[in-house]
Amino acid sequence: MSANPEDLKLLESTTLRIAGVVSESIVDGPGIRYTIFTQGCPFHCKGCHNPQSQPLKGGMDVKLKIFYDEIKQNPLITGVTFSGGEPFIQCRPLALLARVLRAEGYSIWSYSGYTFDKLEQDDIRRELLEQVDVVVDGPFVMAKKSYDLDFRGSSNQRLIDVKKSLESGNVVLAEGFN
């Protein structure tokens, strides 16, 4: 599998505002993942794990090609996770990066404070949603915080198999997680 050459060229000129990255994460989805923490979040959840990522004007702009090159150079990386901040307020650049990476065999996960229904109904957000394998939806709720859940912080959040959900018209939870 390989990415569209036109998309690869766009990586060089497209930027994403980020709070930071973790180049080898085991807590943001299965396997060893490259996690991008986007900058800016409208939710401001009490107890947020990444409060520094909330301000829209914080962080730094990074060309998508930088992420792509770092991911490709590490043979241990099996997937990429978009976290935040709120990834779905930067849909277009993330959709491009996800499209390129999926074409090259990486799994794509994203966190979002929006529910699946909200993501699915918005054309711009859906552009990114369609490039994601699993979305962890819903805001973090301190009263529902749990350390017993796989890859999420509160019990209201769901690990959703995006492809199966879009095909069926109903939310289908990703299998194999508690």
Phi, psi and omega in degrees: 000145175209156184282157175297128180302326178294320177295319178300320179296321179296333179301330183289334185247357183259132181247161178226136176272121185236159170266333179165182177222157167238117188284339176216095182250142174243007183248359184246031182133172184288150179079191176266122189237152171264120184248127178254124178261106181288158180260136177102128178207129180276353190272321180050051181298136175297130181084014180310135180287337184230059184299334179293343181270358185285316184298134179295329185269001179277191174072200181213154177272132180227137177290140181301330180300328178298312179298313182305311181297318180296319179295312183294331182284345183253107182291349179279340184287125177248346182202168180231138179237134174260122180232196183199201008043195179238104182303327187282009168261001174229052188300313189297309179295323179292324177297319178297309180299316180297318180300315179296313183292321178296322179297338180258011170096005178277144172277147182238125173241153173216143171265152175204139173284343175284150173281160179306317181302317179294319180295317183293326186276347182259121186302320181289316178293325180295330177303318176284315182308319182294345179263359185257137177280315179226132172245134173262108190256158175097150180289156171289130179242112184306319182293344180248016181299139178208139174269359183267002183260141176285126168057027175204161188260336182222152189291347176282342182280143183240145172263107190252130172283105189294312183301311180296324180292316179294321179293320185272340184080007178227153177293127176241120181287144176296138184275150173092011181234152176258000000 
